Amino acid sequence: MRALSILLLLAGLFAVQGCSKSRSPDVIVVVLDTLRADHVGCYGYDRPTTPALDELARVATRYTQCRSTAPWTVPSHASLFTGLLPFEHGADAYRGADGRIIDARPLDERHWTLAEALQAAGYRTAGFVANQVYLSEKFGFRQGFDVYSAQRRPGGEIVDAALSWLGTSSEQPSFAFLNLLDCHRPYNIEPLPGGRSAELPVLSTEAPGALLDRLVQVVMGSAAGDAGKLAQEVRSQYDHGVAQADAAVARLIAELRRTGRFDSTLLIVTSDHGEYFGEHSLVEHSKDVYEEAVHVPLIIKGPGQAQGSVANDPISLAAIPRLVIEQLPKEARALTKSFPAPPGPWAEIRFSRPHDLGKWGARFDRERVAVYADRFKLILTLTGSVELFDLATDPKEQKDLSAVQPDLAALLERKARAALASRSPGTAGEGGAVISLTAEEKAELERLGYLGGG
């Protein structure tokens, strides 16, 4: 029924477009994979990691309270594409019938994506992603793209590929999706362009993956070592990777300006999740839903926008499909009906990755949900325990208030459980097939820290 409704909607849209001269803006969505908000200059960071993003924010809208829907790639990108929360789209880890934890279902093709909507509205579409496994066609992320390249390479090369495609002649408006991995393990610590490496010195020349592994063993395991010193060294490598991603964004913006396309383009820069450096006794991501992993930057420059602004209202990464469609010409905005109303901030984690379960046991053998209400955040473990935080006075989530404010904790828990119970049967692709990975794909996931390592 939903597919039929969308087809009827599009038929009406095309009928209107036939007599319209409105030009839809080009749309570019850039995900800086693993970028946490508090390592971005315009979000208050005191190191010069992101001059391009800071400059972009001066002519764009910066959302201060954006949360990802999950602390790892597959479910968060699926939410960004569909406007659905992980428990709704189902592209997440799950427990199989034999009790084993399966890393993730693919994004079910029944779910309508932003690329499909824009394609139906007359756009040509292309994706250029560095996460060549989790964002591959195998995991369902090619839906709606005319061109799709999933290849691990530096952010500058991803941008060059996108610019080459954008530069080809076409009467159609263009939608380009970019995923950059420079600040994802192993962090890109190659020399920065423009001699900027001196501004962000790397404190250890040890291979980024090896240094991270040592931090993991000290913080999460039983190895001896100075966790504070190690974390500082890891952060220096991470910040260098952030600056590499920012330099790629600078390259993109400079070319859009040079070709006269910047002003008329809808440009969105965000992240899919953050990273831990020892906070909450965690390292890296995909392990829990504290703010270090789910508070992400979101900067949106609308077509024709030249004045920056700040939006302080809470927003979810899943709101992006609607935000994009709302920027289209009036006759195309009916496409918003093909996406759900934007949800409020909400995050989920299911079990972490299987190798975490193998190494750390019961700590990650649980499902957790974070729900927000004004200044408060509740983290619910579905087996029963809760944590309540006042983010206004305790942004680092150090003081659990669930025993002090039990009525509020109980109210937010009921809200979370009611939302989970509202899912229509089958909408999340229950019992999806296990994804088979090639030896090359397994090697790439190991390099990214999802298999082995740590």
ZAVOMAR-654968 format. One record per residue (C-alpha): z, x, y; residue number from 0; residue in three letters. Coordinates in Angstrom, 1 decimal. Example, Ala and Ser with C-alpha at 12.3 -4.5 7.8 and 13.67 -1.06 7.14 Angstrom:
[node [7.8 12.3 -4.5] 0 "ALA"];
[node [7.1 13.7 -1.1] 1 "SER"];
//
This chain:
[node [0.0 0.0 0.0] 0 "MET"];
[node [0.9 2.8 2.4] 1 "ARG"];
[node [-2.5 4.5 1.9] 2 "ALA"];
[node [-4.3 1.2 2.4] 3 "LEU"];
[node [-2.4 0.6 5.7] 4 "SER"];
[node [-3.3 4.1 6.9] 5 "ILE"];
[node [-7.0 3.5 6.1] 6 "LEU"];
[node [-7.0 0.3 8.1] 7 "LEU"];
[node [-5.2 2.0 10.9] 8 "LEU"];
[node [-7.8 4.7 11.0] 9 "LEU"];
[node [-10.6 2.3 10.9] 10 "ALA"];
[node [-9.3 0.7 14.1] 11 "GLY"];
[node [-8.8 4.1 15.6] 12 "LEU"];
[node [-12.4 5.2 15.0] 13 "PHE"];
[node [-13.6 1.9 16.4] 14 "ALA"];
[node [-11.7 2.6 19.6] 15 "VAL"];
[node [-12.8 6.3 19.7] 16 "GLN"];
[node [-16.4 5.3 19.5] 17 "GLY"];
[node [-16.3 3.9 23.1] 18 "CYS"];
[node [-13.8 6.5 24.5] 19 "SER"];
[node [-14.6 9.7 26.4] 20 "LYS"];
[node [-11.0 11.0 26.1] 21 "SER"];
[node [-10.8 14.6 24.9] 22 "ARG"];
[node [-8.0 15.4 22.5] 23 "SER"];
[node [-6.2 18.7 23.2] 24 "PRO"];
[node [-6.3 21.6 20.9] 25 "ASP"];
[node [-3.1 21.8 18.9] 26 "VAL"];
[node [-1.5 25.1 17.7] 27 "ILE"];
[node [1.8 25.1 15.8] 28 "VAL"];
[node [3.3 28.5 15.2] 29 "VAL"];
[node [6.3 29.0 12.8] 30 "VAL"];
[node [8.1 32.3 13.2] 31 "LEU"];
[node [9.6 32.3 9.7] 32 "ASP"];
[node [13.3 33.1 9.5] 33 "THR"];
[node [13.9 33.2 13.3] 34 "LEU"];
[node [17.4 31.9 14.2] 35 "ARG"];
[node [17.8 30.5 17.6] 36 "ALA"];
[node [20.5 32.8 18.8] 37 "ASP"];
[node [18.3 35.9 18.5] 38 "HIS"];
[node [15.8 34.6 21.1] 39 "VAL"];
[node [16.2 35.7 24.7] 40 "GLY"];
[node [15.8 32.2 26.3] 41 "CYS"];
[node [18.5 30.9 23.9] 42 "TYR"];
[node [21.0 33.4 25.2] 43 "GLY"];
[node [20.4 36.6 23.2] 44 "TYR"];
[node [21.2 39.8 25.1] 45 "ASP"];
[node [18.6 42.0 23.4] 46 "ARG"];
[node [14.9 42.0 24.6] 47 "PRO"];
[node [13.5 40.6 21.3] 48 "THR"];
[node [11.3 37.8 22.7] 49 "THR"];
[node [9.7 38.4 26.1] 50 "PRO"];
[node [6.7 36.3 25.2] 51 "ALA"];
[node [8.7 33.3 24.1] 52 "LEU"];
[node [11.0 33.7 27.1] 53 "ASP"];
[node [7.9 33.6 29.4] 54 "GLU"];
[node [6.4 30.7 27.5] 55 "LEU"];
[node [9.7 28.8 28.0] 56 "ALA"];
[node [9.2 29.0 31.8] 57 "ARG"];
[node [6.2 26.7 31.6] 58 "VAL"];
[node [7.2 24.7 28.5] 59 "ALA"];
[node [9.9 22.5 27.3] 60 "THR"];
[node [12.7 24.3 25.4] 61 "ARG"];
[node [14.8 22.3 23.0] 62 "TYR"];
[node [18.3 23.7 22.8] 63 "THR"];
[node [19.5 21.6 19.9] 64 "GLN"];
[node [16.8 21.7 17.2] 65 "CYS"];
[node [17.8 21.9 13.6] 66 "ARG"];
[node [15.7 22.6 10.6] 67 "SER"];
[node [16.0 20.2 7.7] 68 "THR"];
[node [16.7 23.0 5.2] 69 "ALA"];
[node [17.6 26.7 5.2] 70 "PRO"];
[node [14.5 27.8 3.3] 71 "TRP"];
[node [10.7 27.6 3.5] 72 "THR"];
[node [9.5 24.8 1.1] 73 "VAL"];
[node [11.6 21.8 2.2] 74 "PRO"];
[node [11.6 22.7 5.9] 75 "SER"];
[node [7.8 23.1 6.1] 76 "HIS"];
[node [7.4 19.9 4.1] 77 "ALA"];
[node [9.5 18.1 6.7] 78 "SER"];
[node [7.6 19.7 9.6] 79 "LEU"];
[node [4.3 18.4 8.1] 80 "PHE"];
[node [5.4 14.9 7.0] 81 "THR"];
[node [8.3 13.9 9.3] 82 "GLY"];
[node [10.4 13.3 6.2] 83 "LEU"];
[node [13.7 14.7 5.3] 84 "LEU"];
[node [14.0 16.7 2.0] 85 "PRO"];
[node [15.6 13.9 0.0] 86 "PHE"];
[node [12.6 11.8 1.1] 87 "GLU"];
[node [9.7 14.1 0.5] 88 "HIS"];
[node [11.2 15.8 -2.6] 89 "GLY"];
[node [9.6 19.3 -2.1] 90 "ALA"];
[node [12.9 21.0 -2.9] 91 "ASP"];
[node [14.8 22.5 -5.8] 92 "ALA"];
[node [16.1 20.1 -8.5] 93 "TYR"];
[node [17.8 20.1 -11.8] 94 "ARG"];
[node [15.4 19.6 -14.7] 95 "GLY"];
[node [16.1 17.3 -17.7] 96 "ALA"];
[node [17.3 20.3 -19.7] 97 "ASP"];
[node [19.8 21.2 -17.0] 98 "GLY"];
[node [17.9 24.2 -15.6] 99 "ARG"];
[node [17.5 24.5 -11.8] 100 "ILE"];
[node [13.8 24.4 -10.9] 101 "ILE"];
[node [13.0 26.3 -7.7] 102 "ASP"];
[node [10.9 23.5 -6.1] 103 "ALA"];
[node [8.6 20.7 -6.6] 104 "ARG"];
[node [5.3 20.9 -4.7] 105 "PRO"];
[node [4.8 18.6 -1.7] 106 "LEU"];
[node [3.4 15.4 -3.3] 107 "ASP"];
[node [-0.1 14.5 -2.2] 108 "GLU"];
[node [1.0 10.9 -1.6] 109 "ARG"];
[node [2.8 12.1 1.5] 110 "HIS"];
[node [0.7 11.9 4.7] 111 "TRP"];
[node [0.8 15.2 6.6] 112 "THR"];
[node [0.2 16.2 10.2] 113 "LEU"];
[node [-3.0 18.0 9.2] 114 "ALA"];
[node [-4.3 14.9 7.5] 115 "GLU"];
[node [-3.5 12.8 10.5] 116 "ALA"];
[node [-5.3 15.1 12.9] 117 "LEU"];
[node [-8.2 15.5 10.6] 118 "GLN"];
[node [-8.6 11.8 10.5] 119 "ALA"];
[node [-8.4 11.7 14.3] 120 "ALA"];
[node [-11.5 13.9 14.5] 121 "GLY"];
[node [-9.9 17.4 14.5] 122 "TYR"];
[node [-11.1 20.4 12.6] 123 "ARG"];
[node [-8.1 22.0 10.9] 124 "THR"];
[node [-7.1 25.4 9.7] 125 "ALA"];
[node [-3.9 27.1 8.4] 126 "GLY"];
[node [-3.2 30.9 8.5] 127 "PHE"];
[node [0.0 31.6 6.7] 128 "VAL"];
[node [1.7 34.9 5.6] 129 "ALA"];
[node [4.0 33.2 3.1] 130 "ASN"];
[node [1.3 33.3 0.4] 131 "GLN"];
[node [3.4 31.8 -2.4] 132 "VAL"];
[node [5.7 29.1 -1.1] 133 "TYR"];
[node [3.1 27.9 1.4] 134 "LEU"];
[node [0.2 28.1 -1.0] 135 "SER"];
[node [-2.0 25.3 -2.2] 136 "GLU"];
[node [0.0 25.4 -5.4] 137 "LYS"];
[node [3.0 24.1 -3.5] 138 "PHE"];
[node [0.9 21.3 -1.9] 139 "GLY"];
[node [0.6 22.7 1.6] 140 "PHE"];
[node [-3.2 22.8 1.9] 141 "ARG"];
[node [-3.4 19.0 2.4] 142 "GLN"];
[node [-5.5 18.1 5.4] 143 "GLY"];
[node [-6.8 21.6 6.1] 144 "PHE"];
[node [-10.5 22.4 6.3] 145 "ASP"];
[node [-9.7 26.1 6.1] 146 "VAL"];
[node [-6.6 27.5 4.6] 147 "TYR"];
[node [-5.7 31.2 4.2] 148 "SER"];
[node [-2.4 32.2 2.5] 149 "ALA"];
[node [-2.1 36.0 2.6] 150 "GLN"];
[node [0.8 38.3 3.3] 151 "ARG"];
[node [-0.1 40.3 6.4] 152 "ARG"];
[node [1.5 41.2 9.8] 153 "PRO"];
[node [1.8 38.6 12.5] 154 "GLY"];
[node [-0.9 40.2 14.6] 155 "GLY"];
[node [-3.4 39.9 11.8] 156 "GLU"];
[node [-2.5 36.2 11.3] 157 "ILE"];
[node [-3.1 35.6 15.0] 158 "VAL"];
[node [-6.4 37.5 14.9] 159 "ASP"];
[node [-7.6 35.3 12.0] 160 "ALA"];
[node [-6.6 32.2 13.9] 161 "ALA"];
[node [-8.2 33.3 17.1] 162 "LEU"];
[node [-11.4 34.1 15.3] 163 "SER"];
[node [-11.5 30.6 13.9] 164 "TRP"];
[node [-10.5 29.0 17.2] 165 "LEU"];
[node [-13.3 31.0 18.9] 166 "GLY"];
[node [-16.1 29.5 16.7] 167 "THR"];
[node [-18.2 26.9 18.5] 168 "SER"];
[node [-17.3 23.3 17.9] 169 "SER"];
[node [-17.4 20.0 19.7] 170 "GLU"];
[node [-14.3 18.9 17.8] 171 "GLN"];
[node [-10.8 19.6 19.0] 172 "PRO"];
[node [-8.9 22.1 16.8] 173 "SER"];
[node [-5.6 22.1 15.0] 174 "PHE"];
[node [-4.3 25.6 13.9] 175 "ALA"];
[node [-1.1 26.2 12.0] 176 "PHE"];
[node [0.3 29.7 11.8] 177 "LEU"];
[node [3.2 31.1 9.8] 178 "ASN"];
[node [4.4 34.6 10.6] 179 "LEU"];
[node [6.7 36.6 8.3] 180 "LEU"];
[node [7.6 39.6 10.4] 181 "ASP"];
[node [11.3 38.7 10.6] 182 "CYS"];
[node [11.6 37.7 7.0] 183 "HIS"];
[node [12.6 40.2 4.3] 184 "ARG"];
[node [11.3 42.9 4.3] 185 "PRO"];
[node [11.5 43.0 8.1] 186 "TYR"];
[node [8.6 44.5 9.9] 187 "ASN"];
[node [9.9 47.7 11.4] 188 "ILE"];
[node [6.6 49.3 12.2] 189 "GLU"];
[node [6.3 50.7 15.8] 190 "PRO"];
[node [6.1 47.9 18.4] 191 "LEU"];
[node [3.0 47.7 20.6] 192 "PRO"];
[node [3.3 48.9 24.2] 193 "GLY"];
[node [6.0 51.5 23.4] 194 "GLY"];
[node [8.7 48.8 23.1] 195 "ARG"];
[node [10.3 50.4 20.1] 196 "SER"];
[node [12.7 52.3 22.3] 197 "ALA"];
[node [14.0 49.0 23.7] 198 "GLU"];
[node [15.0 47.9 20.2] 199 "LEU"];
[node [15.9 51.0 18.2] 200 "PRO"];
[node [16.2 50.6 14.4] 201 "VAL"];
[node [19.6 52.0 13.4] 202 "LEU"];
[node [18.7 52.8 9.9] 203 "SER"];
[node [15.4 54.1 8.5] 204 "THR"];
[node [16.3 52.9 5.0] 205 "GLU"];
[node [13.8 50.4 3.6] 206 "ALA"];
[node [14.6 47.0 5.0] 207 "PRO"];
[node [14.9 45.4 1.5] 208 "GLY"];
[node [17.1 48.1 0.2] 209 "ALA"];
[node [19.4 47.9 3.2] 210 "LEU"];
[node [19.7 44.2 2.8] 211 "LEU"];
[node [20.5 44.6 -0.8] 212 "ASP"];
[node [23.4 46.9 0.0] 213 "ARG"];
[node [24.7 44.3 2.6] 214 "LEU"];
[node [24.4 41.6 0.0] 215 "VAL"];
[node [26.5 43.6 -2.5] 216 "GLN"];
[node [29.2 44.4 0.0] 217 "VAL"];
[node [29.5 40.9 1.5] 218 "VAL"];
[node [28.8 38.7 -1.5] 219 "MET"];
[node [29.6 41.1 -4.4] 220 "GLY"];
[node [32.2 43.7 -5.1] 221 "SER"];
[node [30.6 46.8 -3.7] 222 "ALA"];
[node [32.6 49.0 -1.4] 223 "ALA"];
[node [31.2 49.6 2.1] 224 "GLY"];
[node [31.6 48.9 5.8] 225 "ASP"];
[node [30.1 45.4 6.1] 226 "ALA"];
[node [30.2 45.4 9.9] 227 "GLY"];
[node [28.3 48.6 10.2] 228 "LYS"];
[node [25.8 47.6 7.5] 229 "LEU"];
[node [25.3 44.2 9.2] 230 "ALA"];
[node [24.6 45.9 12.6] 231 "GLN"];
[node [22.0 48.1 10.9] 232 "GLU"];
[node [20.4 45.1 9.2] 233 "VAL"];
[node [20.4 43.2 12.5] 234 "ARG"];
[node [18.6 46.0 14.2] 235 "SER"];
[node [15.8 45.9 11.7] 236 "GLN"];
[node [15.7 42.1 11.9] 237 "TYR"];
[node [15.5 42.2 15.7] 238 "ASP"];
[node [12.6 44.6 15.4] 239 "HIS"];
[node [10.9 42.1 13.1] 240 "GLY"];
[node [11.6 39.3 15.6] 241 "VAL"];
[node [9.9 41.5 18.3] 242 "ALA"];
[node [6.9 42.0 16.1] 243 "GLN"];
[node [6.5 38.2 15.7] 244 "ALA"];
[node [7.0 37.8 19.5] 245 "ASP"];
[node [4.3 40.4 20.1] 246 "ALA"];
[node [1.9 38.4 17.9] 247 "ALA"];
[node [2.7 35.3 20.0] 248 "VAL"];
[node [2.0 37.3 23.2] 249 "ALA"];
[node [-1.4 38.2 21.7] 250 "ARG"];
[node [-2.2 34.6 21.0] 251 "LEU"];
[node [-1.2 33.4 24.5] 252 "ILE"];
[node [-3.1 36.2 26.2] 253 "ALA"];
[node [-6.3 35.3 24.4] 254 "GLU"];
[node [-5.8 31.6 25.1] 255 "LEU"];
[node [-5.4 32.4 28.8] 256 "ARG"];
[node [-8.4 34.8 28.8] 257 "ARG"];
[node [-10.7 32.1 27.4] 258 "THR"];
[node [-9.3 29.4 29.7] 259 "GLY"];
[node [-7.8 27.3 26.8] 260 "ARG"];
[node [-4.1 27.8 27.4] 261 "PHE"];
[node [-3.6 25.1 30.0] 262 "ASP"];
[node [-5.3 22.4 27.9] 263 "SER"];
[node [-3.7 23.3 24.6] 264 "THR"];
[node [-0.6 21.8 23.0] 265 "LEU"];
[node [1.3 24.9 21.8] 266 "LEU"];
[node [4.4 24.6 19.7] 267 "ILE"];
[node [6.5 27.6 18.6] 268 "VAL"];
[node [9.4 27.1 16.3] 269 "THR"];
[node [11.0 28.4 13.1] 270 "SER"];
[node [11.6 27.0 9.6] 271 "ASP"];
[node [15.2 28.4 9.2] 272 "HIS"];
[node [17.4 31.3 10.3] 273 "GLY"];
[node [19.2 34.1 8.5] 274 "GLU"];
[node [22.8 35.2 7.7] 275 "TYR"];
[node [24.2 38.7 8.3] 276 "PHE"];
[node [27.6 38.2 6.7] 277 "GLY"];
[node [28.7 35.1 8.5] 278 "GLU"];
[node [30.5 32.7 6.1] 279 "HIS"];
[node [30.3 35.5 3.5] 280 "SER"];
[node [26.5 35.0 3.2] 281 "LEU"];
[node [23.5 37.2 3.6] 282 "VAL"];
[node [19.9 36.1 4.1] 283 "GLU"];
[node [19.0 32.4 3.8] 284 "HIS"];
[node [18.4 29.6 1.3] 285 "SER"];
[node [22.2 29.5 0.5] 286 "LYS"];
[node [23.9 27.1 2.9] 287 "ASP"];
[node [23.6 24.8 5.9] 288 "VAL"];
[node [25.7 26.5 8.5] 289 "TYR"];
[node [24.2 26.9 12.0] 290 "GLU"];
[node [23.0 30.5 11.5] 291 "GLU"];
[node [20.5 29.1 9.0] 292 "ALA"];
[node [19.5 25.7 10.5] 293 "VAL"];
[node [19.7 26.1 14.3] 294 "HIS"];
[node [16.2 27.1 15.2] 295 "VAL"];
[node [14.2 27.5 18.4] 296 "PRO"];
[node [11.7 24.9 19.5] 297 "LEU"];
[node [9.4 25.5 22.5] 298 "ILE"];
[node [6.6 23.0 23.3] 299 "ILE"];
[node [4.0 23.5 26.0] 300 "LYS"];
[node [2.1 20.2 26.5] 301 "GLY"];
[node [-1.5 20.1 27.7] 302 "PRO"];
[node [-1.5 20.6 31.5] 303 "GLY"];
[node [2.1 21.5 31.6] 304 "GLN"];
[node [3.0 24.2 34.1] 305 "ALA"];
[node [6.6 23.6 34.8] 306 "GLN"];
[node [9.4 24.5 32.4] 307 "GLY"];
[node [12.2 22.2 31.4] 308 "SER"];
[node [15.2 22.1 29.1] 309 "VAL"];
[node [15.9 19.3 26.6] 310 "ALA"];
[node [19.5 19.2 25.4] 311 "ASN"];
[node [19.3 16.2 23.1] 312 "ASP"];
[node [19.6 16.9 19.4] 313 "PRO"];
[node [16.3 17.0 17.6] 314 "ILE"];
[node [15.0 17.6 14.0] 315 "SER"];
[node [12.2 19.8 12.9] 316 "LEU"];
[node [10.9 16.7 11.2] 317 "ALA"];
[node [10.2 15.2 14.7] 318 "ALA"];
[node [7.2 17.5 15.2] 319 "ILE"];
[node [4.5 15.2 13.7] 320 "PRO"];
[node [5.4 12.4 16.1] 321 "ARG"];
[node [5.7 14.8 19.1] 322 "LEU"];
[node [2.2 16.1 18.4] 323 "VAL"];
[node [0.6 12.6 18.0] 324 "ILE"];
[node [2.3 11.5 21.2] 325 "GLU"];
[node [0.3 14.1 23.1] 326 "GLN"];
[node [-3.0 12.8 22.0] 327 "LEU"];
[node [-5.1 10.4 24.1] 328 "PRO"];
[node [-3.8 6.9 24.2] 329 "LYS"];
[node [-6.2 5.5 21.7] 330 "GLU"];
[node [-5.1 8.0 19.0] 331 "ALA"];
[node [-1.4 7.4 19.4] 332 "ARG"];
[node [-1.6 4.6 16.9] 333 "ALA"];
[node [-1.4 7.4 14.3] 334 "LEU"];
[node [2.3 7.6 15.1] 335 "THR"];
[node [2.7 4.5 12.9] 336 "LYS"];
[node [1.7 6.7 9.9] 337 "SER"];
[node [4.9 8.7 10.3] 338 "PHE"];
[node [8.5 7.6 10.2] 339 "PRO"];
[node [10.6 7.4 13.3] 340 "ALA"];
[node [11.9 10.9 14.1] 341 "PRO"];
[node [15.2 11.4 12.3] 342 "PRO"];
[node [18.2 12.9 14.0] 343 "GLY"];
[node [19.4 16.4 13.0] 344 "PRO"];
[node [20.1 16.6 9.2] 345 "TRP"];
[node [19.9 19.5 6.8] 346 "ALA"];
[node [20.1 19.9 3.0] 347 "GLU"];
[node [20.5 22.7 0.5] 348 "ILE"];
[node [20.1 22.3 -3.3] 349 "ARG"];
[node [21.5 25.0 -5.5] 350 "PHE"];
[node [20.0 27.9 -3.7] 351 "SER"];
[node [17.4 30.0 -5.6] 352 "ARG"];
[node [17.8 30.4 -9.3] 353 "PRO"];
[node [18.4 34.2 -9.0] 354 "HIS"];
[node [21.4 33.4 -6.7] 355 "ASP"];
[node [22.8 31.1 -9.4] 356 "LEU"];
[node [22.3 33.9 -11.9] 357 "GLY"];
[node [24.1 36.5 -9.8] 358 "LYS"];
[node [26.8 34.4 -8.1] 359 "TRP"];
[node [27.4 31.6 -10.5] 360 "GLY"];
[node [29.1 28.4 -9.6] 361 "ALA"];
[node [29.3 29.2 -5.8] 362 "ARG"];
[node [25.7 27.9 -5.4] 363 "PHE"];
[node [25.6 25.3 -8.2] 364 "ASP"];
[node [26.0 22.4 -5.8] 365 "ARG"];
[node [24.0 20.2 -3.4] 366 "GLU"];
[node [25.1 20.2 0.3] 367 "ARG"];
[node [24.2 18.0 3.2] 368 "VAL"];
[node [24.8 18.5 6.9] 369 "ALA"];
[node [24.9 15.5 9.2] 370 "VAL"];
[node [25.5 15.5 13.0] 371 "TYR"];
[node [27.1 13.1 15.4] 372 "ALA"];
[node [27.3 14.1 19.0] 373 "ASP"];
[node [29.4 17.4 19.1] 374 "ARG"];
[node [30.5 17.0 15.5] 375 "PHE"];
[node [28.9 18.3 12.3] 376 "LYS"];
[node [30.0 17.3 8.7] 377 "LEU"];
[node [29.0 19.4 5.7] 378 "ILE"];
[node [29.2 17.3 2.5] 379 "LEU"];
[node [29.1 18.8 -1.0] 380 "THR"];
[node [27.8 15.9 -3.0] 381 "LEU"];
[node [30.5 16.4 -5.7] 382 "THR"];
[node [33.1 15.5 -3.0] 383 "GLY"];
[node [34.4 18.2 -0.7] 384 "SER"];
[node [33.7 18.0 3.1] 385 "VAL"];
[node [34.0 20.3 6.1] 386 "GLU"];
[node [34.1 19.0 9.7] 387 "LEU"];
[node [33.3 21.1 12.8] 388 "PHE"];
[node [33.4 20.6 16.5] 389 "ASP"];
[node [30.3 22.6 17.6] 390 "LEU"];
[node [31.2 22.3 21.2] 391 "ALA"];
[node [34.4 24.3 20.8] 392 "THR"];
[node [33.7 26.0 17.5] 393 "ASP"];
[node [30.0 26.9 17.4] 394 "PRO"];
[node [30.5 29.5 14.7] 395 "LYS"];
[node [32.1 26.8 12.4] 396 "GLU"];
[node [35.3 28.7 11.7] 397 "GLN"];
[node [37.8 25.8 11.9] 398 "LYS"];
[node [37.5 22.9 9.4] 399 "ASP"];
[node [38.8 19.7 11.1] 400 "LEU"];
[node [38.4 17.4 8.1] 401 "SER"];
[node [42.1 17.2 7.5] 402 "ALA"];
[node [42.9 16.8 11.2] 403 "VAL"];
[node [40.3 14.1 11.8] 404 "GLN"];
[node [40.0 12.4 8.4] 405 "PRO"];
[node [38.7 9.1 9.8] 406 "ASP"];
[node [35.7 10.8 11.5] 407 "LEU"];
[node [35.1 12.9 8.4] 408 "ALA"];
[node [35.1 9.7 6.2] 409 "ALA"];
[node [32.7 7.9 8.6] 410 "LEU"];
[node [30.2 10.7 8.6] 411 "LEU"];
[node [30.4 11.1 4.9] 412 "GLU"];
[node [29.6 7.4 4.5] 413 "ARG"];
[node [26.7 7.9 6.8] 414 "LYS"];
[node [25.3 10.8 4.8] 415 "ALA"];
[node [25.8 9.0 1.4] 416 "ARG"];
[node [24.2 5.8 2.7] 417 "ALA"];
[node [21.1 7.7 3.9] 418 "ALA"];
[node [20.7 9.4 0.5] 419 "LEU"];
[node [21.1 6.1 -1.2] 420 "ALA"];
[node [18.4 4.5 1.0] 421 "SER"];
[node [15.5 6.5 -0.6] 422 "ARG"];
[node [13.0 4.3 -2.2] 423 "SER"];
[node [12.6 5.1 -6.0] 424 "PRO"];
[node [9.9 7.6 -6.6] 425 "GLY"];
[node [9.2 8.5 -3.0] 426 "THR"];
[node [10.5 12.0 -3.6] 427 "ALA"];
[node [8.2 12.8 -6.5] 428 "GLY"];
[node [11.0 12.7 -9.1] 429 "GLU"];
[node [10.5 14.9 -12.1] 430 "GLY"];
[node [7.6 16.9 -10.7] 431 "GLY"];
[node [5.9 19.5 -12.8] 432 "ALA"];
[node [7.3 23.0 -13.0] 433 "VAL"];
[node [5.2 25.4 -10.9] 434 "ILE"];
[node [3.8 28.2 -12.9] 435 "SER"];
[node [3.6 31.5 -11.1] 436 "LEU"];
[node [1.3 34.4 -11.7] 437 "THR"];
[node [2.6 37.9 -12.1] 438 "ALA"];
[node [1.3 38.7 -8.6] 439 "GLU"];
[node [3.1 35.7 -7.1] 440 "GLU"];
[node [6.3 36.6 -8.9] 441 "LYS"];
[node [6.0 40.1 -7.5] 442 "ALA"];
[node [5.5 38.7 -4.0] 443 "GLU"];
[node [8.6 36.5 -4.3] 444 "LEU"];
[node [10.6 39.5 -5.5] 445 "GLU"];
[node [9.4 41.4 -2.4] 446 "ARG"];
[node [10.6 38.5 -0.2] 447 "LEU"];
[node [14.0 38.5 -1.9] 448 "GLY"];
[node [13.7 35.3 -3.9] 449 "TYR"];
[node [13.4 36.9 -7.3] 450 "LEU"];
[node [15.7 39.8 -8.2] 451 "GLY"];
[node [17.0 41.9 -5.2] 452 "GLY"];
[node [20.4 41.6 -3.8] 453 "GLY"];
//
